[in-house]
Amino acid sequence: MTEQERRTEEAGSGAAPDAEDRRGLSQGIAVAEGARPQKGLTEEKVFELNDVAVLYDGNPAVREISFDVFKNRITALIGPSGCGKSTLIRCFNRMNDLIPIARVEGEILYHGEDLYGPNVDPVQVRKLIGMVFQKPNPFPKSIYDNIAFGPRTLGMKGDMDDIVERALRRGALWDEVKDRLDENAYGLSGGQQQRLCIARCVAVEPDVILMDEPCSALDPISTGKIEDLMMELKDDYSIVIVTHNMQQAARVSDMTAFLIVELDASEKNRTGRIVEYDETQTIFTNPSDQRTEDYVTGKVG
């Protein structure tokens, strides 16, 4: 793992909101308790993307991205390799800020307020918008201490044993580890480590959970458990997931955005653009663009 990757993962997985953070990312962004998701699907917008572009050293990696992410829904980003899915998902919690040559243009609203506003602290953003990475990244600590790390750091009130148990239950892991909480998290299987990372994320009750290909390195059984977990978590959280697995997107997501790769005139620079964004059932059964149909049916990939 490179130093940049290490910093990126630490920034995305070690943060958590405290009571002060929940009152707002800045004076201009109100993310009070009333903004927390309630059970059941709604049309309330968590994110609004308007003509978003991400450039690396002046070259666009994605451009002209516009769509809304809704509360209590799982939104999937699909498309061929290199279309900018991971770049795009990292815009939601300002992870691209950690890359010196990266620049985000356009507008991203979070609960109606500018996520990239001048008074917004990106660290506070990441405390409210948690992230689970492709490769499980547990801390080199016990299972218990992995979950307790965020709540302890923030001085969260309540019995720590209860907080840890609740998070592990939410991560569908409690029954498997309740008798080995003092063991090193590295002793868990890959699928268990990923669920531990999800439990670590929900321990501090973020507003949104981002998942960048969370099942790509897992076996089918572990993948099924993660998918079941996502379906349960969307009652309380809004989830955005990047996946290469079309079946997975069809199974778990409510909304799907399909991106493609375009080459410039020199055929050297690749740029991701959104082709279609709609309810998942529509994307997979009655898409409006032929390119979408070709991709989801496997004609191109």
Contacts in CASP RR format, 6 or more apart in sequence:
PFRMAT RR
TARGET T0000
AUTHOR 0000-0000-0000
METHOD contacts of the structure
MODEL  1
MTEQERRTEEAGSGAAPDAEDRRGLSQGIAVAEGARPQKGLTEEKVFELN
DVAVLYDGNPAVREISFDVFKNRITALIGPSGCGKSTLIRCFNRMNDLIP
IARVEGEILYHGEDLYGPNVDPVQVRKLIGMVFQKPNPFPKSIYDNIAFG
PRTLGMKGDMDDIVERALRRGALWDEVKDRLDENAYGLSGGQQQRLCIAR
CVAVEPDVILMDEPCSALDPISTGKIEDLMMELKDDYSIVIVTHNMQQAA
RVSDMTAFLIVELDASEKNRTGRIVEYDETQTIFTNPSDQRTEDYVTGKV
G
1 9 0 8 1.000
4 98 0 8 1.000
4 99 0 8 1.000
7 98 0 8 1.000
8 95 0 8 1.000
8 98 0 8 1.000
8 99 0 8 1.000
9 133 0 8 1.000
9 137 0 8 1.000
11 95 0 8 1.000
11 98 0 8 1.000
11 123 0 8 1.000
11 126 0 8 1.000
12 93 0 8 1.000
12 95 0 8 1.000
12 126 0 8 1.000
12 130 0 8 1.000
12 131 0 8 1.000
12 133 0 8 1.000
13 130 0 8 1.000
13 131 0 8 1.000
13 132 0 8 1.000
13 133 0 8 1.000
13 137 0 8 1.000
13 197 0 8 1.000
13 200 0 8 1.000
13 201 0 8 1.000
14 149 0 8 1.000
14 150 0 8 1.000
14 200 0 8 1.000
15 123 0 8 1.000
15 126 0 8 1.000
15 127 0 8 1.000
15 130 0 8 1.000
16 127 0 8 1.000
16 150 0 8 1.000
16 151 0 8 1.000
16 153 0 8 1.000
16 154 0 8 1.000
16 203 0 8 1.000
16 204 0 8 1.000
16 206 0 8 1.000
17 124 0 8 1.000
17 127 0 8 1.000
17 128 0 8 1.000
17 154 0 8 1.000
17 204 0 8 1.000
17 205 0 8 1.000
17 206 0 8 1.000
17 207 0 8 1.000
18 127 0 8 1.000
18 154 0 8 1.000
18 155 0 8 1.000
18 156 0 8 1.000
21 124 0 8 1.000
21 127 0 8 1.000
21 128 0 8 1.000
22 31 0 8 1.000
22 32 0 8 1.000
22 33 0 8 1.000
22 128 0 8 1.000
23 30 0 8 1.000
23 31 0 8 1.000
23 32 0 8 1.000
24 30 0 8 1.000
24 31 0 8 1.000
24 32 0 8 1.000
24 124 0 8 1.000
25 31 0 8 1.000
25 110 0 8 1.000
25 113 0 8 1.000
25 115 0 8 1.000
25 120 0 8 1.000
25 121 0 8 1.000
25 124 0 8 1.000
25 125 0 8 1.000
25 128 0 8 1.000
26 117 0 8 1.000
26 119 0 8 1.000
26 120 0 8 1.000
26 121 0 8 1.000
26 124 0 8 1.000
27 119 0 8 1.000
28 113 0 8 1.000
28 119 0 8 1.000
28 120 0 8 1.000
29 110 0 8 1.000
29 111 0 8 1.000
29 113 0 8 1.000
29 114 0 8 1.000
29 115 0 8 1.000
29 120 0 8 1.000
30 111 0 8 1.000
30 113 0 8 1.000
31 110 0 8 1.000
31 111 0 8 1.000
31 128 0 8 1.000
31 207 0 8 1.000
35 111 0 8 1.000
35 207 0 8 1.000
36 205 0 8 1.000
36 207 0 8 1.000
36 236 0 8 1.000
37 71 0 8 1.000
37 72 0 8 1.000
37 207 0 8 1.000
37 235 0 8 1.000
37 236 0 8 1.000
37 237 0 8 1.000
37 238 0 8 1.000
38 71 0 8 1.000
38 72 0 8 1.000
39 72 0 8 1.000
39 235 0 8 1.000
39 236 0 8 1.000
40 72 0 8 1.000
40 235 0 8 1.000
41 70 0 8 1.000
41 72 0 8 1.000
41 73 0 8 1.000
41 254 0 8 1.000
42 70 0 8 1.000
42 71 0 8 1.000
42 72 0 8 1.000
43 70 0 8 1.000
44 70 0 8 1.000
44 71 0 8 1.000
45 68 0 8 1.000
45 69 0 8 1.000
45 70 0 8 1.000
45 71 0 8 1.000
45 109 0 8 1.000
45 111 0 8 1.000
45 112 0 8 1.000
46 69 0 8 1.000
46 70 0 8 1.000
46 71 0 8 1.000
46 110 0 8 1.000
46 111 0 8 1.000
46 207 0 8 1.000
46 208 0 8 1.000
46 238 0 8 1.000
47 68 0 8 1.000
47 69 0 8 1.000
47 92 0 8 1.000
47 108 0 8 1.000
47 109 0 8 1.000
47 110 0 8 1.000
47 115 0 8 1.000
47 208 0 8 1.000
48 68 0 8 1.000
48 69 0 8 1.000
48 107 0 8 1.000
48 108 0 8 1.000
48 109 0 8 1.000
48 112 0 8 1.000
49 65 0 8 1.000
49 66 0 8 1.000
49 67 0 8 1.000
49 68 0 8 1.000
49 69 0 8 1.000
49 91 0 8 1.000
49 107 0 8 1.000
49 108 0 8 1.000
50 66 0 8 1.000
50 106 0 8 1.000
50 107 0 8 1.000
50 108 0 8 1.000
50 109 0 8 1.000
51 64 0 8 1.000
51 65 0 8 1.000
51 66 0 8 1.000
51 105 0 8 1.000
51 106 0 8 1.000
51 107 0 8 1.000
52 62 0 8 1.000
52 63 0 8 1.000
52 64 0 8 1.000
52 65 0 8 1.000
52 66 0 8 1.000
52 88 0 8 1.000
52 91 0 8 1.000
52 104 0 8 1.000
52 105 0 8 1.000
52 106 0 8 1.000
52 107 0 8 1.000
52 108 0 8 1.000
53 60 0 8 1.000
53 62 0 8 1.000
53 63 0 8 1.000
53 64 0 8 1.000
53 65 0 8 1.000
53 104 0 8 1.000
53 105 0 8 1.000
53 106 0 8 1.000
54 60 0 8 1.000
54 61 0 8 1.000
54 62 0 8 1.000
54 63 0 8 1.000
54 84 0 8 1.000
54 87 0 8 1.000
54 88 0 8 1.000
54 91 0 8 1.000
54 96 0 8 1.000
54 102 0 8 1.000
54 103 0 8 1.000
54 104 0 8 1.000
54 105 0 8 1.000
55 61 0 8 1.000
55 102 0 8 1.000
55 103 0 8 1.000
55 105 0 8 1.000
56 99 0 8 1.000
56 101 0 8 1.000
56 102 0 8 1.000
57 101 0 8 1.000
58 101 0 8 1.000
58 103 0 8 1.000
59 269 0 8 1.000
60 269 0 8 1.000
60 271 0 8 1.000
60 272 0 8 1.000
61 84 0 8 1.000
61 87 0 8 1.000
61 270 0 8 1.000
61 271 0 8 1.000
61 272 0 8 1.000
62 83 0 8 1.000
62 84 0 8 1.000
62 87 0 8 1.000
62 88 0 8 1.000
62 259 0 8 1.000
62 271 0 8 1.000
62 272 0 8 1.000
62 273 0 8 1.000
63 271 0 8 1.000
63 272 0 8 1.000
63 273 0 8 1.000
64 273 0 8 1.000
64 274 0 8 1.000
65 88 0 8 1.000
65 273 0 8 1.000
65 274 0 8 1.000
66 274 0 8 1.000
67 257 0 8 1.000
67 274 0 8 1.000
67 277 0 8 1.000
69 75 0 8 1.000
69 92 0 8 1.000
69 238 0 8 1.000
69 240 0 8 1.000
69 255 0 8 1.000
70 238 0 8 1.000
70 254 0 8 1.000
70 255 0 8 1.000
71 238 0 8 1.000
72 234 0 8 1.000
72 235 0 8 1.000
72 236 0 8 1.000
72 237 0 8 1.000
72 238 0 8 1.000
73 234 0 8 1.000
73 238 0 8 1.000
73 239 0 8 1.000
73 253 0 8 1.000
73 254 0 8 1.000
73 255 0 8 1.000
74 230 0 8 1.000
74 231 0 8 1.000
74 234 0 8 1.000
74 239 0 8 1.000
74 240 0 8 1.000
74 241 0 8 1.000
74 252 0 8 1.000
74 253 0 8 1.000
74 254 0 8 1.000
74 255 0 8 1.000
75 238 0 8 1.000
75 239 0 8 1.000
75 240 0 8 1.000
75 241 0 8 1.000
75 253 0 8 1.000
75 254 0 8 1.000
75 255 0 8 1.000
75 256 0 8 1.000
75 257 0 8 1.000
76 240 0 8 1.000
76 241 0 8 1.000
76 242 0 8 1.000
76 243 0 8 1.000
76 248 0 8 1.000
76 249 0 8 1.000
76 252 0 8 1.000
76 253 0 8 1.000
76 255 0 8 1.000
76 256 0 8 1.000
76 257 0 8 1.000
76 280 0 8 1.000
77 85 0 8 1.000
77 88 0 8 1.000
77 89 0 8 1.000
77 240 0 8 1.000
77 241 0 8 1.000
77 242 0 8 1.000
77 243 0 8 1.000
77 256 0 8 1.000
77 257 0 8 1.000
77 259 0 8 1.000
78 85 0 8 1.000
78 243 0 8 1.000
78 244 0 8 1.000
78 246 0 8 1.000
78 249 0 8 1.000
78 256 0 8 1.000
78 257 0 8 1.000
78 258 0 8 1.000
78 259 0 8 1.000
78 295 0 8 1.000
78 296 0 8 1.000
79 85 0 8 1.000
79 244 0 8 1.000
79 258 0 8 1.000
79 259 0 8 1.000
79 260 0 8 1.000
79 295 0 8 1.000
79 301 0 8 1.000
80 260 0 8 1.000
80 261 0 8 1.000
80 295 0 8 1.000
80 300 0 8 1.000
80 301 0 8 1.000
81 244 0 8 1.000
82 261 0 8 1.000
82 270 0 8 1.000
82 272 0 8 1.000
83 259 0 8 1.000
83 260 0 8 1.000
83 261 0 8 1.000
83 272 0 8 1.000
83 273 0 8 1.000
84 259 0 8 1.000
84 272 0 8 1.000
85 242 0 8 1.000
85 259 0 8 1.000
86 212 0 8 1.000
86 213 0 8 1.000
86 242 0 8 1.000
87 96 0 8 1.000
88 259 0 8 1.000
89 210 0 8 1.000
89 212 0 8 1.000
89 240 0 8 1.000
89 242 0 8 1.000
90 96 0 8 1.000
90 210 0 8 1.000
90 212 0 8 1.000
91 104 0 8 1.000
91 108 0 8 1.000
92 108 0 8 1.000
92 115 0 8 1.000
92 129 0 8 1.000
92 208 0 8 1.000
92 210 0 8 1.000
92 240 0 8 1.000
93 122 0 8 1.000
93 125 0 8 1.000
93 126 0 8 1.000
93 129 0 8 1.000
93 130 0 8 1.000
93 131 0 8 1.000
93 208 0 8 1.000
93 210 0 8 1.000
94 115 0 8 1.000
94 116 0 8 1.000
94 122 0 8 1.000
94 125 0 8 1.000
94 126 0 8 1.000
95 126 0 8 1.000
95 131 0 8 1.000
96 102 0 8 1.000
96 104 0 8 1.000
97 122 0 8 1.000
104 116 0 8 1.000
107 114 0 8 1.000
107 116 0 8 1.000
108 114 0 8 1.000
108 115 0 8 1.000
108 116 0 8 1.000
109 115 0 8 1.000
110 125 0 8 1.000
110 129 0 8 1.000
114 120 0 8 1.000
115 125 0 8 1.000
127 204 0 8 1.000
127 206 0 8 1.000
128 206 0 8 1.000
128 207 0 8 1.000
128 208 0 8 1.000
129 206 0 8 1.000
129 207 0 8 1.000
129 208 0 8 1.000
129 209 0 8 1.000
129 210 0 8 1.000
130 201 0 8 1.000
130 206 0 8 1.000
130 208 0 8 1.000
130 209 0 8 1.000
130 210 0 8 1.000
131 201 0 8 1.000
131 209 0 8 1.000
131 210 0 8 1.000
131 211 0 8 1.000
131 212 0 8 1.000
132 194 0 8 1.000
132 197 0 8 1.000
132 198 0 8 1.000
132 201 0 8 1.000
132 209 0 8 1.000
132 210 0 8 1.000
132 211 0 8 1.000
132 212 0 8 1.000
132 214 0 8 1.000
133 197 0 8 1.000
133 212 0 8 1.000
133 214 0 8 1.000
134 212 0 8 1.000
134 213 0 8 1.000
134 214 0 8 1.000
134 216 0 8 1.000
134 217 0 8 1.000
135 217 0 8 1.000
136 190 0 8 1.000
136 191 0 8 1.000
136 193 0 8 1.000
136 194 0 8 1.000
136 196 0 8 1.000
136 197 0 8 1.000
136 217 0 8 1.000
137 197 0 8 1.000
138 146 0 8 1.000
138 185 0 8 1.000
138 186 0 8 1.000
138 188 0 8 1.000
138 193 0 8 1.000
138 196 0 8 1.000
138 197 0 8 1.000
138 200 0 8 1.000
139 145 0 8 1.000
139 146 0 8 1.000
139 149 0 8 1.000
139 185 0 8 1.000
140 184 0 8 1.000
140 185 0 8 1.000
140 186 0 8 1.000
141 149 0 8 1.000
141 184 0 8 1.000
141 185 0 8 1.000
142 181 0 8 1.000
142 182 0 8 1.000
142 183 0 8 1.000
142 184 0 8 1.000
142 185 0 8 1.000
143 168 0 8 1.000
143 177 0 8 1.000
143 180 0 8 1.000
143 181 0 8 1.000
143 182 0 8 1.000
143 183 0 8 1.000
143 184 0 8 1.000
143 185 0 8 1.000
143 188 0 8 1.000
143 196 0 8 1.000
144 164 0 8 1.000
144 181 0 8 1.000
144 182 0 8 1.000
146 185 0 8 1.000
146 196 0 8 1.000
146 200 0 8 1.000
147 163 0 8 1.000
147 164 0 8 1.000
147 167 0 8 1.000
147 168 0 8 1.000
147 196 0 8 1.000
147 199 0 8 1.000
147 200 0 8 1.000
147 203 0 8 1.000
148 160 0 8 1.000
148 163 0 8 1.000
148 164 0 8 1.000
148 203 0 8 1.000
149 200 0 8 1.000
150 156 0 8 1.000
150 200 0 8 1.000
150 203 0 8 1.000
150 204 0 8 1.000
151 160 0 8 1.000
151 163 0 8 1.000
151 203 0 8 1.000
151 204 0 8 1.000
152 160 0 8 1.000
154 204 0 8 1.000
156 163 0 8 1.000
156 204 0 8 1.000
163 203 0 8 1.000
164 181 0 8 1.000
164 203 0 8 1.000
165 174 0 8 1.000
165 178 0 8 1.000
166 203 0 8 1.000
167 199 0 8 1.000
167 200 0 8 1.000
167 202 0 8 1.000
167 203 0 8 1.000
168 174 0 8 1.000
168 177 0 8 1.000
168 178 0 8 1.000
168 196 0 8 1.000
168 199 0 8 1.000
170 199 0 8 1.000
170 202 0 8 1.000
170 232 0 8 1.000
170 233 0 8 1.000
171 195 0 8 1.000
171 196 0 8 1.000
171 198 0 8 1.000
171 199 0 8 1.000
171 202 0 8 1.000
171 229 0 8 1.000
171 233 0 8 1.000
172 195 0 8 1.000
172 225 0 8 1.000
172 228 0 8 1.000
172 229 0 8 1.000
172 232 0 8 1.000
173 192 0 8 1.000
173 195 0 8 1.000
173 196 0 8 1.000
173 199 0 8 1.000
176 192 0 8 1.000
177 183 0 8 1.000
177 188 0 8 1.000
177 192 0 8 1.000
177 196 0 8 1.000
185 193 0 8 1.000
185 196 0 8 1.000
186 193 0 8 1.000
188 196 0 8 1.000
189 222 0 8 1.000
190 217 0 8 1.000
190 218 0 8 1.000
190 222 0 8 1.000
191 218 0 8 1.000
191 219 0 8 1.000
191 222 0 8 1.000
191 225 0 8 1.000
191 226 0 8 1.000
192 222 0 8 1.000
194 214 0 8 1.000
194 215 0 8 1.000
194 218 0 8 1.000
194 222 0 8 1.000
194 226 0 8 1.000
195 225 0 8 1.000
195 226 0 8 1.000
195 229 0 8 1.000
198 209 0 8 1.000
198 214 0 8 1.000
198 226 0 8 1.000
198 229 0 8 1.000
198 233 0 8 1.000
201 209 0 8 1.000
202 209 0 8 1.000
202 233 0 8 1.000
202 237 0 8 1.000
206 237 0 8 1.000
207 237 0 8 1.000
207 238 0 8 1.000
208 237 0 8 1.000
208 238 0 8 1.000
208 239 0 8 1.000
208 240 0 8 1.000
209 233 0 8 1.000
209 237 0 8 1.000
209 238 0 8 1.000
209 239 0 8 1.000
209 240 0 8 1.000
210 239 0 8 1.000
210 240 0 8 1.000
210 241 0 8 1.000
211 230 0 8 1.000
211 239 0 8 1.000
211 240 0 8 1.000
211 241 0 8 1.000
211 242 0 8 1.000
212 241 0 8 1.000
212 242 0 8 1.000
213 242 0 8 1.000
213 243 0 8 1.000
213 244 0 8 1.000
214 226 0 8 1.000
214 241 0 8 1.000
215 222 0 8 1.000
215 223 0 8 1.000
215 224 0 8 1.000
215 226 0 8 1.000
215 227 0 8 1.000
215 243 0 8 1.000
215 245 0 8 1.000
215 248 0 8 1.000
216 243 0 8 1.000
216 244 0 8 1.000
216 245 0 8 1.000
218 226 0 8 1.000
223 248 0 8 1.000
227 248 0 8 1.000
227 251 0 8 1.000
227 252 0 8 1.000
230 239 0 8 1.000
230 241 0 8 1.000
230 252 0 8 1.000
231 252 0 8 1.000
233 239 0 8 1.000
234 254 0 8 1.000
241 249 0 8 1.000
241 252 0 8 1.000
241 253 0 8 1.000
243 249 0 8 1.000
246 284 0 8 1.000
246 296 0 8 1.000
246 298 0 8 1.000
249 256 0 8 1.000
249 280 0 8 1.000
249 284 0 8 1.000
250 280 0 8 1.000
250 284 0 8 1.000
253 280 0 8 1.000
254 279 0 8 1.000
254 280 0 8 1.000
255 277 0 8 1.000
255 278 0 8 1.000
255 279 0 8 1.000
255 280 0 8 1.000
256 277 0 8 1.000
256 278 0 8 1.000
256 279 0 8 1.000
256 280 0 8 1.000
256 283 0 8 1.000
256 284 0 8 1.000
257 274 0 8 1.000
257 276 0 8 1.000
257 277 0 8 1.000
258 274 0 8 1.000
258 275 0 8 1.000
258 276 0 8 1.000
258 277 0 8 1.000
258 283 0 8 1.000
258 287 0 8 1.000
258 289 0 8 1.000
258 291 0 8 1.000
258 292 0 8 1.000
258 295 0 8 1.000
258 296 0 8 1.000
259 272 0 8 1.000
259 273 0 8 1.000
259 274 0 8 1.000
259 275 0 8 1.000
260 272 0 8 1.000
260 273 0 8 1.000
260 275 0 8 1.000
260 291 0 8 1.000
260 295 0 8 1.000
261 270 0 8 1.000
261 271 0 8 1.000
261 272 0 8 1.000
262 270 0 8 1.000
262 271 0 8 1.000
262 272 0 8 1.000
262 273 0 8 1.000
263 269 0 8 1.000
263 270 0 8 1.000
263 271 0 8 1.000
264 271 0 8 1.000
275 289 0 8 1.000
275 291 0 8 1.000
275 292 0 8 1.000
276 283 0 8 1.000
276 287 0 8 1.000
276 288 0 8 1.000
276 289 0 8 1.000
276 291 0 8 1.000
276 292 0 8 1.000
278 287 0 8 1.000
278 288 0 8 1.000
283 292 0 8 1.000
283 296 0 8 1.000
284 296 0 8 1.000
287 293 0 8 1.000
287 296 0 8 1.000
291 300 0 8 1.000
293 299 0 8 1.000
294 300 0 8 1.000
295 301 0 8 1.000
END
